[in-house]
Amino acid sequence: MRRRRKVPIPWLFVALLFLVLASTAGAAKKRSSKLDSQYRETKRECESAVSTGTFGDTSCRESFASRENCVLRCTSEKCYQKVYGDDPLEEGEIDSGRSRDFRICARTDIRERSKAEEL
């Protein structure tokens, strides 16, 4: 006859706690990934608008930096002014800190615009 092992109560508590934390993290990730998708979609639409000339003027197509500045302005004018306003990207410049700040700001701006459209 086999003896059944008893699972100690603390291990059950740890397992239950893990399941609860994993489920709440999943909900936050779902919201985050939806905002990321909306941000990427908005940026793609702006890249297309700048390329076809429906956003900005001819200066938007002069160089990579001017094109990128126009795409960022199209994505969120408010965030562009906040992050890059006094110091736009220059040719060959890679600024991951400002890029991250812009992305965070633009995601918030997109979320606020989505809420306003729902009302």
CYANA upper distance limits for C-alpha pairs under 8 A (distance plus 0.5 A):
  7 VAL  CA     11 TRP  CA      7.49
  7 VAL  CA     12 LEU  CA      7.75
  8 PRO  CA     12 LEU  CA      7.32
  9 ILE  CA     13 PHE  CA      6.84
 10 PRO  CA     14 VAL  CA      6.73
 11 TRP  CA     15 ALA  CA      6.63
 12 LEU  CA     16 LEU  CA      6.62
 13 PHE  CA     17 LEU  CA      6.56
 14 VAL  CA     18 PHE  CA      6.62
 15 ALA  CA     19 LEU  CA      6.83
 16 LEU  CA     20 VAL  CA      6.83
 17 LEU  CA     21 LEU  CA      6.70
 18 PHE  CA     22 ALA  CA      6.52
 19 LEU  CA     23 SER  CA      6.71
 20 VAL  CA     24 THR  CA      6.93
 21 LEU  CA     25 ALA  CA      6.66
 22 ALA  CA     26 GLY  CA      6.73
 23 SER  CA     27 ALA  CA      7.06
 24 THR  CA     28 ALA  CA      7.02
 25 ALA  CA     29 LYS  CA      6.66
 26 GLY  CA     30 LYS  CA      6.64
 27 ALA  CA     31 ARG  CA      7.03
 28 ALA  CA     32 SER  CA      6.67
 29 LYS  CA     33 SER  CA      6.40
 30 LYS  CA     34 LYS  CA      6.67
 31 ARG  CA     35 LEU  CA      6.87
 32 SER  CA     36 ASP  CA      6.66
 33 SER  CA     37 SER  CA      6.58
 34 LYS  CA     38 GLN  CA      6.74
 35 LEU  CA     39 TYR  CA      6.53
 35 LEU  CA    107 ARG  CA      6.59
 35 LEU  CA    110 ILE  CA      8.21
 35 LEU  CA    111 ARG  CA      7.58
 36 ASP  CA     40 ARG  CA      6.61
 36 ASP  CA    107 ARG  CA      7.62
 37 SER  CA     41 GLU  CA      6.56
 38 GLN  CA     42 THR  CA      6.57
 38 GLN  CA    107 ARG  CA      8.40
 38 GLN  CA    110 ILE  CA      7.95
 39 TYR  CA     43 LYS  CA      6.62
 39 TYR  CA    103 ARG  CA      8.42
 39 TYR  CA    106 ALA  CA      7.70
 39 TYR  CA    107 ARG  CA      6.48
 39 TYR  CA    110 ILE  CA      7.60
 40 ARG  CA     44 ARG  CA      6.58
 41 GLU  CA     45 GLU  CA      6.70
 42 THR  CA     46 CYS  CA      6.73
 42 THR  CA     75 THR  CA      6.62
 43 LYS  CA     47 GLU  CA      6.61
 43 LYS  CA     71 VAL  CA      7.41
 43 LYS  CA     72 LEU  CA      8.10
 43 LYS  CA     74 CYS  CA      8.42
 43 LYS  CA     75 THR  CA      6.09
 44 ARG  CA     48 SER  CA      6.74
 45 GLU  CA     49 ALA  CA      6.65
 46 CYS  CA     50 VAL  CA      6.54
 46 CYS  CA     55 PHE  CA      8.11
 46 CYS  CA     71 VAL  CA      5.94
 46 CYS  CA     72 LEU  CA      8.49
 46 CYS  CA     74 CYS  CA      6.23
 46 CYS  CA     75 THR  CA      6.67
 47 GLU  CA     51 SER  CA      6.60
 47 GLU  CA     71 VAL  CA      6.12
 48 SER  CA     52 THR  CA      6.63
 49 ALA  CA     53 GLY  CA      6.46
 49 ALA  CA     54 THR  CA      5.47
 49 ALA  CA     55 PHE  CA      5.75
 50 VAL  CA     54 THR  CA      6.66
 50 VAL  CA     55 PHE  CA      5.51
 50 VAL  CA     56 GLY  CA      6.99
 50 VAL  CA     60 CYS  CA      7.28
 50 VAL  CA     61 ARG  CA      8.00
 50 VAL  CA     67 ARG  CA      7.63
 50 VAL  CA     70 CYS  CA      7.43
 50 VAL  CA     71 VAL  CA      7.03
 51 SER  CA     61 ARG  CA      7.67
 53 GLY  CA     57 ASP  CA      7.25
 53 GLY  CA     58 THR  CA      7.81
 55 PHE  CA     70 CYS  CA      8.39
 55 PHE  CA     74 CYS  CA      7.79
 56 GLY  CA     60 CYS  CA      6.57
 56 GLY  CA     70 CYS  CA      7.19
 57 ASP  CA     61 ARG  CA      8.43
 58 THR  CA     62 GLU  CA      7.44
 59 SER  CA     66 SER  CA      7.33
 59 SER  CA     67 ARG  CA      8.39
 60 CYS  CA     66 SER  CA      5.69
 60 CYS  CA     67 ARG  CA      5.13
 60 CYS  CA     69 ASN  CA      8.26
 60 CYS  CA     70 CYS  CA      6.31
 61 ARG  CA     66 SER  CA      7.25
 61 ARG  CA     67 ARG  CA      5.93
 62 GLU  CA     66 SER  CA      6.97
 62 GLU  CA     67 ARG  CA      7.62
 63 SER  CA     67 ARG  CA      6.59
 63 SER  CA     91 GLU  CA      8.09
 64 PHE  CA     68 GLU  CA      6.58
 64 PHE  CA     91 GLU  CA      7.31
 65 ALA  CA     69 ASN  CA      6.62
 65 ALA  CA     89 LEU  CA      6.48
 65 ALA  CA     90 GLU  CA      6.11
 65 ALA  CA     91 GLU  CA      5.47
 65 ALA  CA     92 GLY  CA      7.78
 66 SER  CA     70 CYS  CA      6.71
 66 SER  CA     89 LEU  CA      8.20
 66 SER  CA     90 GLU  CA      8.33
 66 SER  CA     91 GLU  CA      8.50
 67 ARG  CA     71 VAL  CA      6.72
 68 GLU  CA     72 LEU  CA      6.66
 68 GLU  CA     89 LEU  CA      8.33
 69 ASN  CA     73 ARG  CA      6.67
 69 ASN  CA     88 PRO  CA      7.27
 69 ASN  CA     89 LEU  CA      7.03
 70 CYS  CA     74 CYS  CA      6.58
 71 VAL  CA     75 THR  CA      6.61
 72 LEU  CA     76 SER  CA      6.85
 72 LEU  CA     77 GLU  CA      7.88
 72 LEU  CA     80 TYR  CA      6.67
 73 ARG  CA     77 GLU  CA      5.01
 73 ARG  CA     78 LYS  CA      8.40
 73 ARG  CA     79 CYS  CA      8.33
 73 ARG  CA     80 TYR  CA      5.89
 73 ARG  CA     81 GLN  CA      8.41
 75 THR  CA    106 ALA  CA      7.74
 76 SER  CA     80 TYR  CA      6.56
 76 SER  CA    106 ALA  CA      6.37
 76 SER  CA    109 ASP  CA      7.72
 77 GLU  CA     81 GLN  CA      6.68
 78 LYS  CA     82 LYS  CA      6.77
 79 CYS  CA     83 VAL  CA      6.45
 79 CYS  CA     84 TYR  CA      8.46
 79 CYS  CA    102 PHE  CA      6.58
 79 CYS  CA    105 CYS  CA      6.33
 79 CYS  CA    106 ALA  CA      6.52
 79 CYS  CA    109 ASP  CA      8.28
 80 TYR  CA     84 TYR  CA      5.79
 80 TYR  CA     85 GLY  CA      6.53
 80 TYR  CA    102 PHE  CA      7.44
 81 GLN  CA     85 GLY  CA      4.42
 81 GLN  CA     86 ASP  CA      8.03
 83 VAL  CA     98 ARG  CA      6.92
 83 VAL  CA    101 ASP  CA      7.48
 83 VAL  CA    102 PHE  CA      6.63
 84 TYR  CA     88 PRO  CA      5.42
 84 TYR  CA     89 LEU  CA      7.74
 84 TYR  CA     98 ARG  CA      8.11
 89 LEU  CA     93 GLU  CA      6.76
 95 ASP  CA     99 SER  CA      6.62
 96 SER  CA    100 ARG  CA      6.51
 97 GLY  CA    101 ASP  CA      6.78
 98 ARG  CA    102 PHE  CA      6.48
 99 SER  CA    103 ARG  CA      6.67
100 ARG  CA    104 ILE  CA      6.73
101 ASP  CA    105 CYS  CA      6.64
102 PHE  CA    106 ALA  CA      6.36
103 ARG  CA    107 ARG  CA      6.53
104 ILE  CA    108 THR  CA      6.87
105 CYS  CA    109 ASP  CA      6.66
106 ALA  CA    110 ILE  CA      6.49
107 ARG  CA    111 ARG  CA      6.63
108 THR  CA    112 GLU  CA      6.71
109 ASP  CA    113 ARG  CA      6.65
110 ILE  CA    114 SER  CA      6.57
111 ARG  CA    115 LYS  CA      6.76
112 GLU  CA    116 ALA  CA      6.71
113 ARG  CA    117 GLU  CA      6.67
114 SER  CA    118 GLU  CA      6.81
115 LYS  CA    119 LEU  CA      7.15
